[in-house]
Amino acid sequence: MKKVAIGIDIGGTNTVFGVVDEMGQVLVKNDIPTPKHGDVDRYITDLSAGVQEMIESVKQLSSDIEILGIGIGAPNGNYYSGTIEYAPNLSFKGVVPLVELVKKRFDLPVIALTNDANAAAIGEMVYGGAKGMKNFVMITLGTGLGSGIVVNGDLVYGHDGFAGEIGHTIVVPNGRSCGCGTPGHLEAYCSAPGIKRTAFELLAHYNGGDSELTKYTFDELNSKIVFEAAERGDKIAIEAFQRTGKLLGRALADTVHHLSPEAIFLFGGPTAAGDYIFKPTKESMEEYLLPIFANKVRILPSELKSGSAAIVGASALVWNEINK
């Protein structure tokens, strides 16, 4: 009997889900849009239908499959209560009893929820570059900026389930408004939208110059386009990444001072920029570290497979629960 887990990642734009085996291989996957209408019941109906269709398709591949559970990664997902609470990048308002709603649709041994960054951290520990590590931090760069913290081999949830909000530390007092409504948070500067905002600030500062980014509207531009422009030598695009890395590295220096991790993993779309983001981040972090931490902490790209990392990370929550 081949044992598998279902991973669901609820993002600000899309919800992706897949069936994952014990080796981290995605056997089948699918996705639906994450709605803007805020109707939770309607969303759960659509999600359940998509997952059920996926289950049927994987059973057609092999009847010798045992589904052990569903792991869900979501912004502001609370592991203790199984709820999504006041997620700033989702249209659902207030507290959503997600695990309770999913349990009504599926009778499985494990149905567990945590925030998307914690899911990525567990995925890195189970399948990726953090195998064997007892102390590390996962930073997720996407619509927002999340973090998962592992100390002595255990994910840190805190007393209420919400530990690890590195993205909502203040890096620029009275700075840009974050999606949560508070000014100056790291997320407002170093998430994918934050990189875009930096590019537009630089375009205004330099009056456009000869940057190819001037041809894009605010809605059209994204961090991928900024990276592609940097690859072609666009000075504003390159400086956008340098400024992003400077702030991210400074924040990670604080994280090192708090936790003394073995490594910090970066996960998410902007990490495709490679050295454009990793090099200035590492240099900035080292600049702000105490001498006792100098050159001890590696900043590494996630080893979860591109295109399925979010699904694999969420599914790892099931294996983590079973192996406790």
C-alpha positions in Angstrom: 0.0 0.0 0.0 1.5 3.3 -1.1 1.0 6.0 1.6 0.3 9.5 0.4 -0.7 12.9 1.9 -2.6 15.8 0.4 -1.0 19.2 0.5 -3.1 22.4 0.1 -1.5 25.8 -0.1 -3.9 28.8 0.1 -2.2 31.8 -1.4 -3.5 35.3 -2.0 -4.1 34.7 -5.7 -4.4 30.9 -6.1 -5.0 27.8 -4.1 -2.8 24.9 -5.2 -3.2 21.3 -4.0 -1.6 17.9 -4.7 -1.1 14.3 -3.7 2.4 13.7 -2.3 4.2 10.5 -1.5 6.7 9.9 1.3 9.6 10.9 -0.9 8.1 14.3 -1.6 7.1 13.4 -5.2 3.9 15.1 -6.3 1.8 12.4 -8.0 -1.0 14.7 -9.2 -1.9 18.4 -8.6 -4.5 21.0 -9.4 -5.4 24.5 -8.5 -8.3 26.9 -8.2 -8.4 30.7 -7.8 -8.4 32.0 -4.3 -11.6 34.1 -4.4 -12.0 37.8 -3.8 -15.6 37.5 -2.9 -15.0 36.4 0.7 -17.7 33.7 0.7 -16.0 30.9 2.8 -18.7 28.3 2.3 -18.6 28.8 -1.5 -14.8 28.5 -1.4 -14.8 25.3 0.6 -17.3 23.8 -1.8 -15.1 24.6 -4.8 -11.9 23.5 -3.0 -13.5 20.2 -1.9 -14.7 19.5 -5.4 -11.2 20.1 -6.7 -9.5 17.9 -4.1 -12.1 15.1 -4.6 -11.5 15.2 -8.4 -7.8 15.0 -7.8 -8.2 12.0 -5.4 -10.2 10.2 -8.1 -7.6 10.9 -10.7 -4.7 9.5 -8.5 -6.8 6.4 -7.7 -7.0 5.8 -11.5 -3.2 5.8 -11.6 -3.1 3.2 -8.8 -5.7 1.6 -6.6 -3.1 0.7 -4.1 -3.0 4.1 -2.3 -3.8 5.1 1.2 -4.4 8.8 1.9 -3.2 9.6 5.4 -4.4 13.1 5.7 -4.5 16.7 4.5 -2.0 19.3 5.4 -3.0 23.0 4.8 -0.8 26.0 4.6 -2.5 29.4 4.8 -1.7 33.0 5.8 -2.5 33.4 9.5 -3.3 29.7 9.8 -3.4 28.7 13.5 -2.1 25.2 14.2 -3.7 25.0 17.6 -7.2 26.0 16.7 -7.3 25.0 13.0 -8.5 28.5 12.1 -7.4 31.2 9.7 -7.5 34.4 11.7 -7.6 37.9 10.2 -5.4 37.1 7.2 -4.6 40.5 5.5 -3.9 39.0 2.1 -7.1 36.9 1.9 -10.7 38.1 1.3 -12.1 36.0 4.2 -12.8 38.2 7.2 -12.4 37.5 10.8 -11.8 34.0 12.1 -12.4 31.1 9.6 -12.7 27.6 11.2 -11.0 26.0 8.2 -10.1 22.6 9.6 -13.7 22.1 11.0 -15.1 22.9 7.5 -12.7 20.6 5.7 -13.4 17.7 8.2 -17.1 17.9 7.2 -16.0 17.1 3.7 -13.3 14.5 4.2 -12.9 11.7 6.8 -9.2 11.3 7.1 -6.9 10.5 10.1 -5.0 13.8 9.9 -6.4 17.2 8.9 -4.0 19.9 10.1 -3.4 23.6 9.4 -0.6 26.0 9.9 0.5 29.2 8.3 2.1 28.9 4.8 5.6 29.8 6.1 5.5 27.2 8.8 4.3 24.6 6.2 7.3 25.5 4.0 9.7 25.1 7.0 8.3 21.7 7.8 8.6 20.8 4.1 12.2 21.9 4.1 12.9 19.8 7.2 11.1 16.7 5.9 12.1 16.8 2.2 14.6 19.5 1.6 17.9 21.2 2.6 17.1 21.3 6.3 17.1 17.5 6.7 19.1 16.8 9.9 19.1 20.5 11.0 17.7 21.2 14.4 17.8 25.0 14.2 16.9 27.0 11.1 14.6 29.7 9.8 12.5 29.7 6.6 11.6 33.0 5.0 8.9 32.9 2.4 8.8 35.7 -0.2 5.6 36.0 -2.1 2.5 38.2 -1.9 3.5 38.7 1.7 6.6 37.8 3.7 6.3 34.9 6.1 8.6 32.9 8.3 8.8 29.5 10.0 11.2 29.0 12.9 12.6 25.6 14.0 14.4 25.4 17.3 15.8 22.2 18.7 14.0 20.2 15.9 10.6 21.6 16.7 8.5 24.3 14.9 8.0 27.3 17.1 4.3 28.2 17.4 4.3 30.2 20.6 1.5 30.1 23.2 -1.2 31.2 20.8 0.0 29.6 17.5 1.2 32.8 15.9 4.9 32.9 16.6 7.3 33.8 13.9 5.9 36.9 12.2 9.3 38.2 11.1 7.6 39.9 8.1 5.8 42.2 10.5 8.8 43.5 12.3 9.4 47.2 11.8 12.4 48.0 9.5 11.5 51.6 8.5 9.7 53.6 11.3 6.7 55.4 9.8 7.5 53.8 6.4 5.3 52.3 3.8 1.9 51.0 4.7 1.9 47.2 5.0 -1.0 45.0 3.9 -1.9 44.6 7.6 -2.3 48.4 7.8 0.8 49.2 10.0 3.6 51.3 8.5 7.2 50.2 8.1 7.0 46.4 8.2 9.5 44.2 6.4 6.8 42.7 4.3 6.1 46.1 2.7 9.6 46.3 1.4 10.9 42.7 0.8 7.8 40.8 -0.5 7.2 40.5 -4.2 4.9 43.6 -4.2 7.5 45.4 -2.1 10.2 44.9 -4.7 7.8 46.4 -7.3 7.1 49.4 -5.0 10.8 49.9 -4.6 11.2 49.9 -8.4 8.6 52.6 -8.8 10.1 54.7 -6.0 13.4 54.5 -7.9 11.8 55.4 -11.2 10.3 58.5 -9.6 13.6 59.4 -7.9 15.6 59.1 -11.1 12.8 60.5 -13.3 12.8 57.2 -15.1 16.2 57.6 -16.6 16.7 55.1 -19.4 15.1 52.2 -17.5 13.0 49.7 -19.5 10.6 49.6 -16.4 9.1 53.0 -17.4 6.9 51.2 -20.0 5.0 49.3 -17.3 2.1 50.5 -15.3 1.9 49.8 -11.6 -0.6 46.9 -12.2 1.6 45.4 -15.0 4.9 45.4 -13.2 6.0 42.5 -11.0 9.2 41.2 -9.3 9.8 38.7 -12.2 9.8 41.6 -14.7 12.2 43.5 -12.4 14.5 40.5 -12.3 14.5 40.1 -16.1 15.3 43.8 -16.5 18.2 43.4 -14.0 19.5 40.5 -16.1 19.7 42.9 -19.0 21.6 45.4 -17.0 18.8 47.8 -16.1 20.3 50.0 -13.3 17.0 50.7 -11.6 16.1 47.1 -11.5 19.5 46.2 -10.1 19.2 48.9 -7.4 15.7 47.7 -6.5 17.2 44.3 -5.6 20.1 45.9 -3.8 17.8 48.0 -1.6 15.6 44.9 -1.0 18.6 42.8 0.1 19.9 45.6 2.3 16.7 45.7 4.4 16.1 42.0 4.4 19.7 41.3 5.5 19.3 43.8 8.3 16.2 42.1 9.6 17.8 38.7 9.3 20.7 39.9 11.5 18.1 40.6 14.2 16.8 37.1 13.6 20.3 35.6 14.0 20.8 37.5 17.2 17.5 36.1 18.6 17.8 32.5 17.5 21.4 31.6 16.3 20.2 29.3 13.6 22.4 27.1 11.5 20.9 28.4 8.3 18.2 30.7 6.9 16.3 29.4 3.8 14.7 31.7 1.3 11.6 30.4 -0.5 9.3 31.9 -3.1 9.1 33.6 -6.4 11.6 36.5 -5.8 14.3 33.9 -5.0 14.5 33.1 -8.7 16.5 36.3 -8.9 19.4 34.4 -7.5 22.5 36.5 -6.6 20.5 39.7 -7.2 18.7 39.0 -4.0 21.0 36.6 -2.1 24.2 38.5 -2.4 23.0 41.9 -1.0 21.0 40.1 1.7 24.0 38.1 2.9 26.3 41.1 2.8 23.8 43.3 4.7 23.2 40.6 7.3 27.0 40.1 7.9 27.4 43.9 8.2 24.9 44.1 11.1 25.9 40.9 13.0 27.8 40.7 16.2 31.3 39.3 15.7 30.4 36.1 17.5 27.9 35.3 14.7 30.1 36.4 11.7 30.1 34.0 8.8 28.4 31.3 10.8 24.9 31.4 9.3 24.3 30.4 5.7 21.5 32.0 3.6 20.3 29.2 1.3 17.7 28.8 -1.4 15.0 26.3 -0.6 15.6 22.8 -2.0 11.9 22.1 -2.4 11.1 21.5 -6.1 10.1 24.6 -8.0 6.5 24.6 -9.1 5.3 22.2 -6.4 7.1 23.5 -3.3 4.0 25.0 -1.6 2.1 21.7 -2.1 5.0 19.6 -0.8 5.4 21.9 2.2 1.8 21.7 3.2 1.8 17.9 2.8 4.8 17.6 5.1 2.5 18.7 7.9 0.8 15.3 7.7 4.0 13.3 7.9 5.2 15.5 10.7 2.0 14.8 12.7 2.2 11.1 12.1 5.9 10.9 13.1 5.5 12.8 16.4 
